[in-house]
Amino acid sequence: MCGIIGISNHKDAAKIAFLGLYALQHRGEEAAGIATYDGKDIHLVKNPGLVADAVPVNSLDELTGPTAIGHCRYSTTGSSNFKNIQPFLVIHRKLPLAIAHNGNLTNTEELYRKLEDGGSIFQTSMDSEIIVHLLARTQNGNYKQWFTDVLSQLEGSFSLVFLIGDTIVGARDIKGFRPLCLGKLENSYVLASESSALDIMKATFIREIEPGEIVIIKGDKLESTFLPGREKGNKAHCIFENVYFARPDSHIFDDNVYNVRKRLGEQLAIEHPVKNADFVMPIPDSGMYAALGYSKKLNIPFEIGLIRNHYIGRTFIQPTQFIRDFRVRVKLNPIRDILKGKKVVVVEDSIVRGTTSRNRIEVLREAGVKEIHLRISCPPIVSPCFYGIDFPDTKELIAANKSVKEIADFIQVDSLEYLSLEGMLGVMKSSKDFCSSCFTGKYPVKIPENTSKFLLEGKTASHSHGNNPHSG
């Protein structure tokens, strides 16, 4: 999962991109970067770390020009190293070309081999670089045809922004897995992963980029075209964006994330009520809004039992288990006077590996909670995701290997219940428009044989998927 930004025709393009990346920091905390073009030269600043560290404020004066793209990274393809930080920049036939990508291609190996056999030399181990090589090989002055020809070769999930000289191009795959929206700031167009990034820029939300749409922005002019095949089949918006990833103040997939999460909580209360609970409490922050819905539906008091340290990032998107475990302990602190001796309903957005949830429950037990009834606002995650979320191995998914009762015993709660698949989809505006493969194992786009995150680094171990002993 990553955050992407594009700005055209603004005198402070780099500063606007910087603000946008701040709003998208939750989508990737490993690295960040901004590239700009001033009409003659392209400028690039990118580094590991959070946005403020990766793009120091004093570096913004170096990023001159009215055209900019930005990226914050959470690695789903390739290692967490400097060469894989985006935007990825090349110069081809004296034309600067930079890319920022959110998503995962599923025909990476096929395209990589084809390009390498044709003489391409790769600098990184990201699937994103493949797109740049394809663009270089089919360069065309007609941008609509150029990008249609190239992006039609891609399979899987992609929301993209490109900087090509003084032109910005944005695109989504035909299924619309990852969000991308369009805004306007004075005479400037803005592209962003989520509408919350537009808010911090004081840009006006116009609309979402359609699945399969390509928008070409030069100055204050915008053109649009569509990839062939977009009219076939259903959309496949990632439902986990609404469950966990997106900010609650964002508008994605034609709905407000805050309202979706409240509806998930209300449906959870209908399916799995708890009698005689003293109060409902969330696991901050992503469980907050489902907990509000649960509390409202059952008319049970709502309390904040855990206080979040806001200087600690999101634990799920940390690259190693050691860092995730450490951050769980530092991130949340119990309010003991509220919790001691109480029977509580704890609402959480999801359980992936189970270790984070277990650590959180341990904190509550240490604070003296009498009973803990854990309620999850999505179904059990039993299958890998190959479209941009980094849980690609069934061995890491607790629900793929344990029953609900076994998970409850492992986490050490008095009861555990998940929202049903039907209940989750039922609260969406259009249930048929969502990808729920991580809950069902049914994939809307064909999955390759080799699904290793390190596919392009010579590590050929394929992660398991489908019907095998680890699928559960």
FIVOKE-406542 format. One record per residue (C-alpha): residue in three letters; z, y, x. Coordinates in Angstrom, 3 decimals, padded with zeros to 6 digits, m for minus. Example, Ala and Ser with C-alpha at 12.3 -4.5 7.8 and 13.67 -1.06 7.14 Angstrom:
BEGIN
rest w v u
ALA 007.800 m004.500 012.300 .
SER 007.140 m001.060 013.670 .
end
This chain:
BEGIN
rest w v u
MET 000.000 000.000 000.000 .
CYS m000.911 003.428 001.306 .
GLY m001.243 007.023 000.187 .
ILE m004.503 008.965 000.540 .
ILE m005.420 012.640 000.172 .
GLY m008.647 014.662 000.298 .
ILE m009.133 018.454 000.086 .
SER m012.350 020.444 000.066 .
ASN m012.986 024.188 000.319 .
HIS m009.471 025.477 000.979 .
LYS m008.457 027.800 003.814 .
ASP m005.167 025.900 004.222 .
ALA m006.603 022.406 003.787 .
ALA m004.353 020.791 006.422 .
LYS m001.200 022.336 004.969 .
ILE m002.196 021.230 001.467 .
ALA m002.850 017.706 002.783 .
PHE 000.562 017.745 004.489 .
LEU 002.287 018.620 001.203 .
GLY 000.337 015.907 m000.590 .
LEU 001.329 013.275 001.943 .
TYR 004.967 014.296 001.535 .
ALA 004.660 013.523 m002.167 .
LEU 003.059 010.169 m001.330 .
GLN 005.555 009.197 001.378 .
HIS 006.894 006.385 m000.829 .
ARG 003.527 004.621 m000.512 .
GLY 003.809 004.149 003.240 .
GLU 006.453 004.914 005.849 .
GLU 004.991 003.341 008.996 .
ALA 002.542 006.071 010.055 .
ALA 000.628 009.105 008.850 .
GLY m002.235 011.360 009.862 .
ILE m004.507 014.246 008.882 .
ALA m008.108 014.953 009.896 .
THR m009.881 018.293 009.328 .
TYR m013.339 019.792 009.938 .
ASP m013.916 023.476 010.718 .
GLY m017.717 023.531 010.548 .
LYS m018.152 022.702 014.209 .
ASP m015.379 020.378 015.383 .
ILE m013.250 017.698 013.795 .
HIS m009.496 017.700 014.449 .
LEU m007.103 014.789 014.102 .
VAL m003.332 014.378 014.337 .
LYS m001.794 010.981 013.625 .
ASN 001.298 009.157 014.812 .
PRO 003.806 006.460 013.819 .
GLY 006.665 007.430 011.539 .
LEU 007.230 009.487 008.420 .
VAL 004.905 012.360 007.597 .
ALA 007.146 015.051 009.106 .
ASP 007.355 013.129 012.390 .
ALA 003.783 011.890 012.505 .
VAL 002.275 015.300 011.725 .
PRO 004.764 017.885 013.049 .
VAL 004.614 021.242 011.274 .
ASN 003.629 023.008 014.502 .
SER 000.544 020.774 014.736 .
LEU m000.853 022.075 011.449 .
ASP m002.182 025.203 013.187 .
GLU m004.389 022.913 015.299 .
LEU m005.841 021.290 012.181 .
THR m008.264 024.071 011.320 .
GLY m010.996 024.048 008.722 .
PRO m011.382 024.036 004.923 .
THR m011.938 020.271 004.648 .
ALA m009.238 017.641 005.193 .
ILE m008.208 014.078 004.466 .
GLY m004.802 012.467 004.974 .
HIS m003.199 009.037 004.971 .
CYS 000.296 007.514 005.052 .
ARG 000.363 003.850 005.995 .
TYR 002.090 000.692 004.891 .
SER 000.250 m002.085 006.722 .
THR m001.351 m004.836 004.644 .
THR m004.130 m005.647 007.138 .
GLY m003.554 m005.483 010.879 .
SER m000.439 m004.874 012.931 .
SER 001.752 m001.785 012.905 .
ASN 000.342 m000.186 016.053 .
PHE m001.247 003.113 017.006 .
LYS m004.868 001.993 016.911 .
ASN m004.491 001.053 013.240 .
ILE m003.137 004.431 012.120 .
GLN m005.423 006.319 009.760 .
PRO m007.440 008.437 009.204 .
PHE m009.804 006.387 011.351 .
LEU m012.353 008.664 013.026 .
VAL m015.741 008.095 014.658 .
ILE m018.644 010.297 015.706 .
HIS m022.041 008.844 014.806 .
ARG m025.307 010.662 015.538 .
LYS m023.242 013.790 016.114 .
LEU m021.781 013.499 012.626 .
PRO m017.976 013.174 012.377 .
LEU m016.872 010.520 009.927 .
ALA m013.250 009.757 009.027 .
ILE m011.841 007.319 006.483 .
ALA m008.512 006.819 004.676 .
HIS m008.143 003.579 002.705 .
ASN m005.685 002.202 000.170 .
GLY m006.227 m001.456 m000.705 .
ASN m007.433 m004.724 000.809 .
LEU m010.939 m006.112 001.111 .
THR m011.292 m009.804 000.306 .
ASN m014.638 m010.404 002.066 .
THR m013.348 m009.026 005.379 .
GLU m014.153 m012.073 007.501 .
GLU m017.697 m012.395 006.189 .
LEU m018.510 m008.730 006.797 .
TYR m016.786 m008.684 010.196 .
ARG m018.773 m011.657 011.474 .
LYS m022.024 m010.197 010.173 .
LEU m021.395 m006.860 011.863 .
GLU m020.165 m008.381 015.108 .
ASP m023.214 m010.666 015.271 .
GLY m025.308 m007.523 014.849 .
GLY m023.691 m005.836 017.858 .
SER m020.790 m003.892 016.338 .
ILE m017.771 m003.390 018.592 .
PHE m014.471 m002.969 016.778 .
GLN m011.611 m000.741 017.928 .
THR m008.975 m001.783 015.384 .
SER m007.840 m004.825 013.403 .
MET m008.106 m003.091 010.008 .
ASP m010.535 m003.999 007.268 .
SER m011.061 m000.244 006.829 .
GLU m013.075 m000.038 010.042 .
ILE m015.634 m002.427 008.576 .
ILE m016.543 000.238 006.026 .
VAL m017.236 002.756 008.795 .
HIS m019.571 000.316 010.599 .
LEU m021.451 m000.326 007.375 .
LEU m021.846 003.410 006.817 .
ALA m023.143 003.932 010.359 .
ARG m025.745 001.183 009.948 .
THR m027.109 002.488 006.649 .
GLN m026.793 006.244 007.203 .
ASN m028.731 008.160 004.573 .
GLY m029.037 011.860 003.810 .
ASN m028.774 011.019 000.117 .
TYR m025.011 010.572 m000.143 .
LYS m025.132 008.949 m003.585 .
GLN m027.486 006.233 m002.420 .
TRP m025.780 005.896 000.955 .
PHE m022.338 005.200 m000.456 .
THR m023.641 003.088 m003.306 .
ASP m025.454 000.854 m000.817 .
VAL m022.381 000.459 001.390 .
LEU m019.565 000.192 m001.146 .
SER m021.556 m002.336 m003.187 .
GLN m021.095 m004.749 m000.273 .
LEU m017.300 m004.604 m000.496 .
GLU m015.164 m007.033 m002.456 .
GLY m011.485 m006.677 m003.254 .
SER m009.513 m003.505 m003.763 .
PHE m010.208 m000.055 m002.394 .
SER m009.425 003.524 m003.176 .
LEU m011.054 005.592 m000.437 .
VAL m011.451 009.129 000.802 .
PHE m013.962 010.055 003.499 .
LEU m014.477 013.185 005.534 .
ILE m018.112 013.501 006.643 .
GLY m018.663 016.903 008.200 .
ASP m017.958 019.409 005.459 .
THR m018.153 016.813 002.677 .
ILE m015.389 014.807 001.020 .
VAL m016.193 011.522 m000.698 .
GLY m013.780 009.604 m002.915 .
ALA m014.291 006.142 m004.417 .
ARG m012.605 003.295 m006.290 .
ASP m013.557 m000.370 m006.549 .
ILE m015.101 m001.524 m009.816 .
LYS m011.866 m003.152 m011.016 .
GLY m009.766 m000.051 m010.313 .
PHE m006.929 m001.935 m008.597 .
ARG m005.464 001.135 m006.857 .
PRO m005.040 004.597 m008.396 .
LEU m006.947 007.722 m007.367 .
CYS m006.998 011.034 m009.203 .
LEU m008.903 014.316 m009.114 .
GLY m007.364 017.785 m009.250 .
LYS m008.349 021.422 m008.871 .
LEU m006.612 024.105 m006.805 .
GLU m008.299 027.473 m007.339 .
ASN m011.873 026.794 m006.156 .
SER m010.926 023.624 m004.321 .
TYR m011.114 020.007 m005.393 .
VAL m008.320 017.638 m004.448 .
LEU m008.208 013.823 m004.384 .
ALA m004.877 011.972 m004.291 .
SER m003.461 008.500 m004.868 .
GLU m001.078 009.848 m007.512 .
SER m000.840 012.949 m009.670 .
SER 002.627 013.756 m008.275 .
ALA 000.845 014.849 m005.083 .
LEU m001.130 017.382 m007.114 .
ASP 002.079 018.805 m008.542 .
ILE 003.548 019.657 m005.137 .
MET 000.283 021.405 m004.216 .
LYS 000.325 023.315 m007.527 .
ALA m003.052 021.771 m008.284 .
THR m004.171 021.013 m011.834 .
PHE m004.709 017.394 m012.770 .
ILE m008.253 016.922 m014.070 .
ARG m008.637 013.179 m014.497 .
GLU m008.476 009.828 m012.760 .
ILE m011.451 008.697 m010.728 .
GLU m013.007 005.920 m012.796 .
PRO m013.167 002.334 m011.528 .
GLY m016.431 001.998 m009.615 .
GLU m016.910 005.764 m009.403 .
ILE m018.001 007.641 m006.285 .
VAL m017.395 011.409 m006.188 .
ILE m019.092 013.595 m003.582 .
ILE m017.506 016.993 m003.008 .
LYS m019.049 019.724 m000.883 .
GLY m017.415 023.121 m001.074 .
ASP m016.755 023.787 m004.743 .
LYS m019.485 021.422 m005.966 .
LEU m018.827 017.901 m007.213 .
GLU m021.276 015.112 m007.996 .
SER m020.511 011.677 m009.344 .
THR m022.213 008.293 m009.411 .
PHE m021.164 004.724 m010.134 .
LEU m021.360 001.375 m008.406 .
PRO m023.499 m001.276 m010.113 .
GLY m021.530 m003.906 m012.001 .
ARG m018.692 m001.658 m013.149 .
GLU m019.648 m002.238 m016.758 .
LYS m019.136 m005.999 m016.381 .
GLY m015.754 m007.556 m017.049 .
ASN m012.321 m005.994 m017.437 .
LYS m010.501 m003.504 m015.284 .
ALA m007.729 m004.887 m013.081 .
HIS m005.223 m002.097 m012.489 .
CYS m002.297 m003.293 m010.380 .
ILE 000.621 m003.583 m012.797 .
PHE 003.061 m003.542 m009.870 .
GLU 002.171 000.136 m009.399 .
ASN 003.861 000.790 m012.746 .
VAL 006.722 m001.630 m012.101 .
TYR 007.661 m000.424 m008.613 .
PHE 005.285 001.444 m006.339 .
ALA 004.191 004.639 m008.064 .
ARG 006.457 007.644 m008.491 .
PRO 007.931 007.996 m012.003 .
ASP 006.536 011.522 m012.254 .
SER 002.981 010.291 m011.678 .
HIS 000.266 009.754 m014.250 .
ILE m001.748 006.657 m013.349 .
PHE m003.906 004.234 m015.287 .
ASP m003.929 006.599 m018.264 .
ASP m000.146 006.585 m018.679 .
ASN 003.038 008.193 m017.373 .
VAL 004.977 005.888 m015.041 .
TYR 008.387 007.113 m016.260 .
ASN 007.545 006.263 m019.862 .
VAL 006.093 002.868 m018.906 .
ARG 009.276 001.896 m017.061 .
LYS 011.465 002.980 m019.982 .
ARG 009.355 000.851 m022.318 .
LEU 009.720 m002.092 m019.934 .
GLY 013.504 m001.667 m020.139 .
GLU 013.460 m001.488 m023.920 .
GLN 011.419 m004.684 m024.141 .
LEU 013.762 m006.346 m021.647 .
ALA 016.696 m005.469 m023.909 .
ILE 014.933 m007.027 m026.891 .
GLU 014.243 m010.244 m024.994 .
HIS 017.490 m010.569 m023.034 .
PRO 020.444 m008.627 m024.460 .
VAL 023.968 m008.954 m023.048 .
LYS 026.912 m008.914 m025.441 .
ASN 030.100 m006.936 m024.797 .
ALA 028.881 m005.332 m021.564 .
ASP 030.893 m002.313 m020.450 .
PHE 027.772 m000.492 m019.274 .
VAL 024.222 m000.749 m017.982 .
MET 023.509 000.357 m014.425 .
PRO 020.311 000.485 m012.363 .
ILE 019.543 m000.437 m008.809 .
PRO 018.390 003.009 m007.630 .
ASP 015.801 004.289 m007.689 .
SER 013.051 002.051 m009.026 .
GLY 015.335 000.302 m011.539 .
MET 016.560 003.613 m012.956 .
TYR 014.095 004.121 m015.770 .
ALA 014.017 000.549 m017.046 .
ALA 017.823 000.725 m017.139 .
LEU 017.623 003.856 m019.273 .
GLY 015.356 002.042 m021.711 .
TYR 017.632 m001.012 m021.782 .
SER 020.728 001.127 m022.407 .
LYS 019.061 003.139 m025.153 .
LYS 017.716 000.107 m026.995 .
LEU 021.098 m001.671 m027.142 .
ASN 023.227 001.473 m027.391 .
ILE 025.254 000.431 m024.349 .
PRO 026.626 003.199 m022.060 .
PHE 024.574 004.013 m018.992 .
GLU 026.300 004.549 m015.650 .
ILE 025.302 005.046 m012.025 .
GLY 027.307 002.448 m010.118 .
LEU 025.486 002.732 m006.803 .
ILE 024.730 005.944 m004.960 .
ARG 021.601 006.046 m002.864 .
ASN 021.428 007.532 000.617 .
HIS 018.181 009.494 000.322 .
TYR 017.687 009.590 004.071 .
ILE 016.873 005.890 004.030 .
GLY 013.363 004.828 003.039 .
ARG 012.170 002.098 000.690 .
THR 013.415 m001.314 001.804 .
PHE 010.636 m003.457 000.354 .
ILE 007.897 m001.792 002.424 .
GLN 009.683 m002.120 005.755 .
PRO 007.739 m004.370 008.149 .
THR 010.550 m006.740 009.224 .
GLN 013.376 m008.559 007.458 .
PHE 015.949 m007.260 009.966 .
ILE 015.148 m003.636 009.085 .
ARG 015.099 m004.442 005.368 .
ASP 018.576 m006.055 005.559 .
PHE 020.017 m003.158 007.560 .
ARG 018.618 m000.551 005.214 .
VAL 019.953 m002.294 002.130 .
ARG 023.512 m001.963 003.454 .
VAL 023.106 001.680 004.439 .
LYS 020.976 002.719 001.491 .
LEU 023.343 002.046 m001.439 .
ASN 027.072 002.659 m001.714 .
PRO 029.200 001.617 m004.727 .
ILE 031.393 003.875 m006.835 .
ARG 034.394 001.566 m006.826 .
ASP 036.452 003.371 m009.461 .
ILE 033.652 002.917 m012.009 .
LEU 032.848 m000.690 m011.122 .
LYS 036.206 m002.389 m010.618 .
GLY 037.004 m004.975 m013.294 .
LYS 033.902 m004.233 m015.357 .
LYS 031.289 m006.438 m016.998 .
VAL 027.959 m004.845 m016.126 .
VAL 024.270 m005.290 m016.806 .
VAL 022.364 m004.531 m013.619 .
VAL 018.686 m003.654 m014.122 .
GLU 016.285 m004.101 m011.222 .
ASP 012.511 m003.640 m011.157 .
SER 011.676 m006.917 m009.376 .
ILE 012.821 m009.662 m007.024 .
VAL 010.441 m010.519 m004.186 .
ARG 012.187 m012.353 m001.358 .
GLY 015.659 m012.389 m002.939 .
THR 017.550 m011.328 000.193 .
THR 017.658 m007.656 m000.780 .
SER 018.949 m008.468 m004.270 .
ARG 021.587 m010.792 m002.837 .
ASN 022.848 m008.083 m000.496 .
ARG 023.066 m005.588 m003.345 .
ILE 025.011 m007.991 m005.544 .
GLU 027.368 m008.665 m002.645 .
VAL 028.093 m004.929 m002.468 .
LEU 028.958 m004.921 m006.185 .
ARG 031.192 m007.976 m005.848 .
GLU 033.045 m006.337 m002.976 .
ALA 033.590 m003.311 m005.235 .
GLY 035.433 m005.525 m007.765 .
VAL 032.864 m006.023 m010.541 .
LYS 034.078 m008.725 m012.931 .
GLU 030.732 m009.965 m014.276 .
ILE 027.174 m009.198 m013.170 .
HIS 024.256 m009.884 m015.506 .
LEU 021.010 m009.146 m013.686 .
ARG 017.950 m008.192 m015.712 .
ILE 014.501 m007.815 m014.129 .
SER 011.848 m005.579 m015.712 .
CYS 008.924 m007.825 m014.763 .
PRO 008.263 m011.587 m014.699 .
PRO 009.009 m013.769 m011.643 .
ILE 006.651 m013.064 m008.740 .
VAL 005.259 m016.503 m007.934 .
SER 001.919 m015.812 m006.245 .
PRO 000.682 m013.778 m003.286 .
CYS m001.166 m010.489 m003.682 .
PHE m004.449 m010.042 m001.822 .
TYR m005.234 m006.573 m003.151 .
GLY m002.918 m004.343 m001.131 .
ILE 000.712 m005.467 m001.425 .
ASP 002.317 m007.155 001.556 .
PHE 003.767 m010.345 000.147 .
PRO 000.894 m012.660 001.035 .
ASP 002.777 m015.891 001.725 .
THR 004.354 m018.021 m001.004 .
LYS 007.085 m019.037 001.441 .
GLU 008.406 m015.454 001.165 .
LEU 008.454 m015.447 m002.639 .
ILE 011.756 m016.805 m003.937 .
ALA 010.414 m017.425 m007.455 .
ALA 007.610 m019.592 m006.039 .
ASN 010.208 m021.964 m004.621 .
LYS 013.258 m021.769 m006.901 .
SER 013.964 m021.904 m010.630 .
VAL 015.539 m018.912 m012.385 .
LYS 018.921 m020.685 m012.302 .
GLU 018.556 m021.451 m008.599 .
ILE 017.685 m017.796 m007.942 .
ALA 020.759 m016.707 m009.928 .
ASP 022.912 m019.031 m007.828 .
PHE 021.374 m017.734 m004.602 .
ILE 021.867 m014.094 m005.579 .
GLN 025.322 m014.947 m006.989 .
VAL 025.084 m013.369 m010.435 .
ASP 026.634 m014.600 m013.679 .
SER 023.247 m014.571 m015.403 .
LEU 019.669 m013.702 m014.530 .
GLU 016.763 m013.041 m016.877 .
TYR 013.247 m011.737 m016.345 .
LEU 010.951 m009.847 m018.700 .
SER 008.234 m012.116 m020.065 .
LEU 004.589 m011.674 m019.080 .
GLU 003.691 m011.026 m022.711 .
GLY 006.476 m008.473 m023.021 .
MET 005.410 m006.648 m019.865 .
LEU 001.741 m006.478 m020.817 .
GLY 002.638 m005.602 m024.387 .
VAL 004.142 m002.230 m023.442 .
MET 000.983 m001.142 m021.615 .
LYS m001.562 000.993 m023.438 .
SER m004.242 m001.621 m022.834 .
SER m002.877 m004.997 m021.748 .
LYS m006.305 m006.383 m020.827 .
ASP m006.839 m003.684 m018.174 .
PHE m004.192 m004.947 m015.735 .
CYS m004.071 m007.402 m012.849 .
SER m001.007 m009.636 m013.135 .
SER m002.038 m012.242 m010.549 .
CYS 001.276 m012.033 m008.668 .
PHE 002.944 m013.345 m011.849 .
THR 000.269 m015.866 m012.864 .
GLY m001.741 m016.929 m009.824 .
LYS m004.935 m016.046 m011.715 .
TYR m007.013 m013.704 m009.555 .
PRO m009.647 m011.329 m010.971 .
VAL m011.561 m011.216 m007.652 .
LYS m012.315 m014.295 m005.531 .
ILE m009.801 m014.975 m002.748 .
PRO m011.036 m015.893 000.749 .
GLU m010.027 m019.049 002.619 .
ASN m008.363 m017.166 005.464 .
THR m005.939 m014.648 004.019 .
SER m003.939 m013.825 007.114 .
LYS m002.825 m010.229 007.489 .
PHE m003.823 m010.582 011.155 .
LEU m007.271 m011.990 010.446 .
LEU m009.004 m009.535 012.785 .
GLU m006.543 m010.046 015.636 .
GLY m007.611 m013.584 016.503 .
LYS m004.686 m015.079 014.565 .
THR m006.351 m017.587 012.308 .
ALA m003.358 m019.050 010.475 .
SER m004.200 m018.888 006.801 .
HIS m001.470 m018.030 004.321 .
SER m001.036 m020.457 001.464 .
HIS m002.222 m019.806 m002.054 .
GLY m003.396 m021.752 m005.042 .
ASN m002.244 m025.277 m005.830 .
ASN m000.183 m026.347 m002.826 .
PRO 003.401 m027.461 m002.135 .
HIS 004.569 m023.854 m001.714 .
SER 003.092 m022.453 m004.930 .
GLY 006.023 m023.424 m007.145 .
end
